[in-house]
Amino acid sequence: MYITSTGIFLPGPSIAVEEVENILGAVHGKPSSLRVQIQKANKIQTRHYAIDENQQTTHSNTEMAANAAEQCLDRAFIGREKVGMLAVASTQGDLPAPGMASMVQAELELPEIEILTTHGICSSSIMALKAAWNSMRLEEHEAALVVSSELASRLLKKQRYEAATTSTFATKRIDFSTEFLRWMLSDGAGALLLQNKPAPKGLSLRIDWIRAFSHAHALPTCMSVGSAGRTEDKRTWQDYNTYAEAEKDGALLLRQDVRLLENLMRMGVDGYLRLVEEGVSNPSKVDHFLCHYSSHHFRNKILELLDRAGVGIPEEKWWTNLYTRGNTGSASLFIMLDEFLRTDEVSIKEGESVLCFVPESGRFNTTYVHLTVVSQ
């Protein structure tokens, strides 16, 4: 099975690093004391948001996904009526229900198609990709569309934090675990078209294998939204008497326990070492490495751990657009693949291999995809 077309959608203008707080808003009118520190570590220079400077939504998550899908289909060499499956991934759709794939199907006006919504965080796009790939391996479809879209900024605007008035936020101070992601995440969507044969023109990517290892049993939740973040309080946002009470208690804020993130890097490298030991992957034969990491800080950690494990991939083989697109969660790899195939930075040749690594910090799911560049 082959990736024969790609598409992306990045909302609004490119936002420079020093303008981020102007878009998300200063909480209680006070500039963040942590923003510069976090941005310096992640080295993200520009990004995109689907909200404006008044914190008003400019594009829904469904619209972003559909726009990326439209670009992908417009670039394809087949008619959209040939697409038999639509798989859509996102951390959070516009509605709690129905699934986002239903909404995207309606937006695209695709009739009588098999759909799948995968819910998670960063790795949900790889789960959607694998489901579509497996369906095509069963010869149920000759083409499948896989889309991933993230609209994190709606959770990061100042009003969310100002509404948390009965928790520690009553002191008008945001704790690090809650503020961290505010300067890390951005918005965007990506789409991939899968077919049972390469495109008649240009380069396609053959999917060789997709593997994943979840470590949810091993450690506490690292990244989440829906609870107040207190170990002793087991309530979720749906257990409060009203949604307003949940919001006041900080249960609707996105948070990450940064103390656990080092474990994600270690587990990701351990997973790749397992694939090498099984003979599934050979690091010496990897021509291009597309690694989704949320911050430049973690790039060096991954490099060090891979080298220490004896499965290092030279840094000159790495390619990323994190610094210009930001961390778009589950959409990151799809956006990365689209730009990788179109960039002049690297020369991509038939027969070369592309290894993709997407770790997820929600509850530690590590995913891997191996692709080979082919032509008709």
C-alpha positions as CSV (number, residue, x, y, z in Angstrom):
1,M,0.0,0.0,0.0
2,Y,1.2,3.5,-0.9
3,I,0.9,7.1,0.2
4,T,0.2,8.7,-3.2
5,S,-0.9,12.2,-2.2
6,T,-0.7,14.6,0.8
7,G,-2.3,17.8,1.9
8,I,-2.0,20.3,4.8
9,F,-3.9,23.3,6.1
10,L,-2.4,25.8,8.4
11,P,-4.8,28.4,9.7
12,G,-4.2,32.2,9.7
13,P,-0.9,34.0,9.2
14,S,2.4,32.7,10.5
15,I,2.8,33.8,14.2
16,A,6.2,34.8,15.3
17,V,7.5,33.6,18.7
18,E,7.2,37.1,20.3
19,E,3.6,37.5,19.1
20,V,2.2,34.3,20.7
21,E,1.0,35.9,23.9
22,N,-0.8,38.6,21.9
23,I,-2.9,35.9,20.3
24,L,-3.5,33.6,23.3
25,G,-3.9,36.6,25.6
26,A,-2.2,37.6,28.9
27,V,-3.9,35.8,31.8
28,H,-5.3,38.4,34.2
29,G,-3.6,41.0,32.0
30,K,-0.1,40.0,33.3
31,P,2.6,38.8,30.9
32,S,3.8,35.2,31.6
33,S,6.9,34.8,33.7
34,L,7.5,31.3,32.1
35,R,6.9,32.0,28.4
36,V,10.4,33.1,27.4
37,Q,12.0,30.2,29.3
38,I,9.8,27.6,27.7
39,Q,10.0,29.1,24.2
40,K,13.8,29.3,24.5
41,A,13.9,25.5,25.2
42,N,11.6,24.5,22.4
43,K,13.1,26.8,19.8
44,I,9.8,27.1,17.9
45,Q,10.1,30.3,15.9
46,T,6.7,30.5,14.1
47,R,3.4,28.7,14.3
48,H,-0.3,28.9,13.3
49,Y,-3.5,29.4,15.4
50,A,-7.1,29.0,14.4
51,I,-8.0,31.9,16.8
52,D,-7.4,35.6,16.4
53,E,-6.1,38.3,18.7
54,N,-9.5,38.5,20.3
55,Q,-9.4,34.7,21.1
56,Q,-12.2,34.1,18.6
57,T,-12.2,30.9,16.6
58,T,-11.4,31.5,12.9
59,H,-11.7,27.9,11.7
60,S,-13.3,24.9,13.4
61,N,-11.3,21.6,13.7
62,T,-13.6,20.0,11.2
63,E,-13.0,22.8,8.7
64,M,-9.3,22.5,9.1
65,A,-9.4,18.7,8.6
66,A,-11.6,19.1,5.5
67,N,-9.3,21.8,4.0
68,A,-6.3,19.5,4.3
69,A,-8.3,16.6,2.9
70,E,-9.5,18.8,-0.1
71,Q,-5.9,19.7,-0.9
72,C,-4.8,16.1,-0.7
73,L,-7.7,15.0,-3.0
74,D,-7.1,17.8,-5.4
75,R,-3.5,16.7,-5.8
76,A,-4.5,13.0,-6.3
77,F,-4.7,11.1,-9.6
78,I,-8.0,9.5,-8.8
79,G,-11.5,10.7,-8.3
80,R,-12.8,11.1,-4.8
81,E,-15.5,8.5,-5.5
82,K,-12.8,5.9,-5.5
83,V,-12.0,6.6,-1.8
84,G,-13.7,3.9,0.3
85,M,-12.6,4.8,3.8
86,L,-12.1,8.0,5.8
87,A,-10.1,7.7,9.0
88,V,-9.8,10.9,11.1
89,A,-7.6,11.5,14.2
90,S,-7.6,14.3,16.7
91,T,-7.1,14.9,20.4
92,Q,-10.4,16.6,20.6
93,G,-13.1,17.2,17.9
94,D,-15.4,20.2,17.8
95,L,-18.1,18.1,19.5
96,P,-17.8,15.4,22.2
97,A,-20.1,13.3,20.0
98,P,-20.5,12.2,17.3
99,G,-17.0,11.2,16.2
100,M,-15.0,13.6,14.2
101,A,-14.9,11.4,11.1
102,S,-18.7,11.9,10.7
103,M,-18.3,15.6,10.8
104,V,-15.4,15.6,8.3
105,Q,-17.3,13.3,5.9
106,A,-20.3,15.6,5.9
107,E,-18.0,18.7,5.4
108,L,-16.4,16.9,2.4
109,E,-19.7,15.6,1.1
110,L,-18.3,12.1,0.7
111,P,-21.3,9.6,0.3
112,E,-21.6,6.1,1.7
113,I,-18.0,5.7,2.9
114,E,-16.6,3.6,5.8
115,I,-15.4,5.9,8.6
116,L,-13.2,5.7,11.7
117,T,-12.5,8.2,14.4
118,T,-9.4,7.6,16.5
119,H,-9.2,9.5,19.8
120,G,-5.9,10.1,21.7
121,I,-3.2,12.6,21.5
122,C,-0.1,12.6,19.1
123,S,-0.2,8.9,18.2
124,S,-3.9,8.8,17.3
125,S,-3.0,9.8,13.7
126,I,-0.7,6.7,13.4
127,M,-3.5,4.5,14.8
128,A,-5.8,5.9,12.1
129,L,-3.2,5.3,9.4
130,K,-2.6,1.7,10.5
131,A,-6.4,1.0,10.5
132,A,-6.7,2.3,7.0
133,W,-3.6,0.5,5.9
134,N,-4.9,-2.8,7.4
135,S,-8.3,-2.3,5.8
136,M,-6.6,-2.0,2.4
137,R,-4.4,-5.0,3.0
138,L,-7.6,-6.9,3.4
139,E,-8.6,-5.6,0.0
140,E,-11.7,-3.9,1.3
141,H,-10.8,-0.6,-0.4
142,E,-8.6,0.5,-3.3
143,A,-8.1,4.0,-1.7
144,A,-8.4,5.4,1.8
145,L,-8.1,9.0,3.1
146,V,-6.5,9.6,6.5
147,V,-6.7,13.0,8.1
148,S,-5.5,14.4,11.4
149,S,-6.3,17.9,12.8
150,E,-5.6,19.7,16.0
151,L,-7.1,22.9,17.4
152,A,-5.3,23.3,20.7
153,S,-5.5,27.1,20.9
154,R,-9.1,27.0,22.1
155,L,-7.9,25.4,25.3
156,L,-5.0,27.8,25.7
157,K,-6.6,31.2,25.4
158,K,-6.5,33.4,28.5
159,Q,-10.2,33.0,29.4
160,R,-9.7,29.3,30.2
161,Y,-7.2,30.1,32.9
162,E,-9.1,33.2,34.3
163,A,-12.2,31.0,34.7
164,A,-10.4,28.7,37.1
165,T,-11.3,30.7,40.2
166,T,-11.8,28.2,43.0
167,S,-8.5,26.3,42.6
168,T,-4.9,27.6,43.1
169,F,-5.6,29.8,40.2
170,A,-7.5,32.1,42.5
171,T,-4.1,33.5,43.4
172,K,-3.8,34.6,39.7
173,R,-0.7,32.3,39.3
174,I,-0.5,29.5,36.8
175,D,1.4,26.4,37.8
176,F,4.1,25.1,35.5
177,S,2.4,21.9,34.5
178,T,-0.6,23.8,33.3
179,E,1.2,26.7,31.6
180,F,3.9,24.5,29.9
181,L,1.7,23.4,27.0
182,R,0.4,26.9,26.4
183,W,3.8,27.8,24.8
184,M,4.3,24.4,23.1
185,L,1.1,23.6,21.0
186,S,-0.2,25.1,17.8
187,D,-2.9,24.3,15.2
188,G,-3.0,22.6,11.9
189,A,-4.2,19.7,9.8
190,G,-2.6,17.1,7.5
191,A,-4.0,14.5,5.2
192,L,-2.7,11.4,3.4
193,L,-4.2,9.4,0.6
194,L,-3.5,5.7,0.5
195,Q,-3.8,3.6,-2.6
196,N,-3.1,0.0,-3.6
197,K,-0.6,1.1,-6.3
198,P,1.8,4.0,-6.6
199,A,0.8,7.3,-8.2
200,P,1.3,7.4,-12.0
201,K,3.5,10.5,-11.7
202,G,6.0,11.6,-9.1
203,L,7.1,9.8,-6.0
204,S,5.0,7.7,-3.7
205,L,5.7,6.2,-0.2
206,R,5.3,2.5,0.2
207,I,4.2,1.6,3.7
208,D,6.4,-1.3,4.8
209,W,5.3,-1.6,8.4
210,I,3.7,0.2,11.3
211,R,4.3,-0.8,14.9
212,A,3.2,0.6,18.3
213,F,3.8,-0.1,21.9
214,S,1.7,1.4,24.7
215,H,3.1,1.7,28.2
216,A,0.0,3.0,29.9
217,H,0.4,0.3,32.6
218,A,3.8,1.6,33.6
219,L,3.4,5.2,34.7
220,P,0.7,7.8,35.7
221,T,-1.0,10.0,33.1
222,C,1.4,12.6,31.8
223,M,-0.7,14.8,29.6
224,S,-4.5,15.2,30.0
225,V,-7.5,17.5,30.1
226,G,-10.7,16.8,32.1
227,S,-9.5,16.6,35.7
228,A,-8.2,19.1,38.3
229,G,-4.8,17.3,38.4
230,R,-5.0,16.3,42.0
231,T,-4.1,12.7,42.7
232,E,-6.5,12.4,45.6
233,D,-9.4,13.8,43.6
234,K,-10.7,11.2,41.1
235,R,-13.4,13.3,39.6
236,T,-13.5,14.0,35.9
237,W,-15.1,17.1,34.4
238,Q,-18.4,15.1,34.0
239,D,-18.6,14.3,37.7
240,Y,-19.0,17.9,38.9
241,N,-22.5,19.1,39.6
242,T,-22.2,21.6,36.7
243,Y,-19.7,22.2,33.9
244,A,-19.2,25.6,35.4
245,E,-18.0,24.1,38.7
246,A,-15.6,21.9,36.7
247,E,-14.2,24.9,34.9
248,K,-13.8,26.9,38.1
249,D,-11.8,24.0,39.7
250,G,-9.4,23.9,36.7
251,A,-10.7,20.6,35.4
252,L,-11.0,21.8,31.9
253,L,-7.4,23.0,31.6
254,L,-4.8,21.1,29.5
255,R,-1.9,20.0,31.7
256,Q,1.3,18.0,31.5
257,D,3.5,16.5,34.2
258,V,6.8,17.5,32.7
259,R,8.6,15.4,35.3
260,L,7.5,12.3,33.5
261,L,8.6,13.3,30.0
262,E,12.0,11.8,30.2
263,N,10.3,8.4,30.5
264,L,8.7,8.9,27.1
265,M,12.0,9.4,25.4
266,R,13.4,6.3,27.1
267,M,10.4,4.2,26.2
268,G,10.5,5.4,22.6
269,V,14.2,4.4,22.2
270,D,13.5,1.1,24.0
271,G,10.7,0.4,21.5
272,Y,13.0,1.1,18.5
273,L,15.7,-1.1,20.0
274,R,13.1,-3.9,20.2
275,L,12.3,-3.4,16.5
276,V,16.0,-3.6,15.7
277,E,16.5,-6.7,17.7
278,E,13.5,-8.4,16.0
279,G,15.1,-7.6,12.6
280,V,12.2,-5.3,11.7
281,S,14.4,-2.2,11.3
282,N,18.1,-1.5,10.6
283,P,19.3,2.0,11.6
284,S,22.2,1.8,9.2
285,K,19.7,1.6,6.3
286,V,17.6,4.5,7.3
287,D,18.0,7.3,4.8
288,H,15.7,9.9,6.4
289,F,14.4,10.1,10.0
290,L,11.2,12.1,10.7
291,C,10.9,12.3,14.5
292,H,8.0,14.1,16.1
293,Y,9.3,15.8,19.2
294,S,7.6,18.7,21.0
295,S,10.7,20.7,21.8
296,H,14.3,21.0,20.6
297,H,15.3,20.1,24.2
298,F,14.1,16.5,23.5
299,R,15.9,16.2,20.2
300,N,19.2,16.0,22.0
301,K,17.9,13.6,24.5
302,I,16.7,11.2,21.8
303,L,20.0,11.5,19.9
304,E,21.9,10.6,23.1
305,L,19.7,7.7,24.0
306,L,19.7,6.2,20.5
307,D,23.5,6.4,20.4
308,R,23.8,4.9,23.9
309,A,21.6,2.0,22.8
310,G,23.7,1.4,19.8
311,V,21.0,2.2,17.3
312,G,21.9,5.8,16.5
313,I,20.7,7.6,13.4
314,P,23.1,10.3,12.3
315,E,21.7,13.8,12.9
316,E,22.2,14.8,9.2
317,K,19.5,12.2,8.4
318,W,16.9,13.9,10.6
319,W,14.3,16.3,9.1
320,T,11.7,18.3,10.9
321,N,9.6,21.4,10.5
322,L,8.9,21.9,14.2
323,Y,10.7,25.2,14.3
324,T,8.4,26.8,11.6
325,R,5.1,24.9,12.2
326,G,5.2,24.3,15.9
327,N,3.9,21.2,17.7
328,T,0.6,20.3,16.0
329,G,0.0,17.2,18.1
330,S,-1.4,14.2,16.1
331,A,-1.2,16.3,12.9
332,S,2.5,16.8,13.2
333,L,3.7,13.8,11.2
334,F,1.3,14.3,8.4
335,I,2.2,18.0,8.1
336,M,5.9,17.0,8.3
337,L,5.5,14.3,5.5
338,D,3.8,16.8,3.2
339,E,6.6,19.4,3.5
340,F,9.3,16.8,3.5
341,L,8.2,15.6,0.1
342,R,8.1,19.1,-1.3
343,T,11.2,20.6,0.4
344,D,14.3,21.6,-1.5
345,E,16.4,21.0,1.7
346,V,16.9,17.3,0.9
347,S,17.1,15.3,-2.2
348,I,14.6,12.4,-2.0
349,K,15.4,9.5,-4.3
350,E,13.6,6.3,-5.3
351,G,14.5,3.4,-3.1
352,E,15.4,5.5,-0.1
353,S,13.8,4.6,3.3
354,V,12.0,6.9,5.7
355,L,11.6,6.0,9.3
356,C,9.0,7.9,11.3
357,F,8.7,8.0,15.1
358,V,5.7,9.5,16.9
359,P,5.7,9.2,20.7
360,E,2.7,10.3,22.7
361,S,3.0,11.6,26.2
362,G,-0.7,11.2,27.2
363,R,-0.1,7.8,28.7
364,F,3.1,6.8,26.9
365,N,2.3,5.3,23.5
366,T,5.2,5.0,21.1
367,T,4.6,4.5,17.4
368,Y,6.8,3.8,14.4
369,V,6.3,3.8,10.6
370,H,8.7,2.7,7.9
371,L,8.3,3.9,4.4
372,T,10.1,3.4,1.1
373,V,10.2,6.0,-1.7
374,V,8.9,4.5,-5.0
375,S,7.8,5.6,-8.4
376,Q,5.4,4.0,-10.9
